Amino acid sequence: MEVLLIDDHRSVVEGTKMLIESEPDINVTIETDVYYVSDLVRLRKFDVILLDLYMPHINGADLSKIILEHVPDAIILIYSGFEIAPHFNLLMESGVSGFISKTSTREQLIQTIRCAARKEAIIPMQLLKQLRRQEIVVQGDTEHDQTTITQEEDKLLRELAKGKSNKEISKTLMISQRSLEYSLTELFQKLKVSSRVEVIKKAKNLGILPTEDLY
């Protein structure tokens, strides 16, 4: 089995390579420079690609999309030491096949890689519960203080976080600018804010948007 490991931390990938290659039937190729990844995946066939979430110049979600443009059937696992839950929807939309934490044991890492190669996925329970989610229910300061964000509002928030204009967002979401304005007004009222800056900040505080810049 051929595995490609992409991570900008040389010490991390060397250690991970040794762990994985303790399995006699798995060979690991390391790449620490994201600019070489496109050529590498075009020239060589990999059964599974392990991809760090945060790297210089590009994040794992965007790099996944680039890889899949060249190799549409690529099996990509996000291999990160950071919490995945806040980025779950974004990563799923980017086409990744699963996730594995850098704190996982050797056995968990090997099992996840082998499952992925068989086109099976191992997903942590808390992430599994988010699959096919139509709404996001965010708990407020009190037991009865809850905010429900629809799937459409979630998409709108993500476009706002990219700094797009109303015209650009309406084109992306395929709605009229008037409908967009109504949606913005309703979203502002729901989150009790009065501006784009405030709504993005509030969404990050509530965990609806990732606090790190993935855009």
Secondary structure, DSSP 8 states (H G I E B T S, - for coil): -EEEEE-S-HHHHHHHHHHHTTSTT-EEEEE--GGGHHHHHHHS--SEEEE-SEETTEEHHHHHHHHHHH-TT--EEEEESS--GGGHHHHHHTT--EEEETTS-HHHHHHHHHHHHTT-----HHHHTTTT--EEEEE-SSTT-EEEEEHHHHHHHHHHHTT--HHHHHHHHT--HHHHHHHHHHHHHHHT-SSHHHHHHHHHHTTSS-SS---
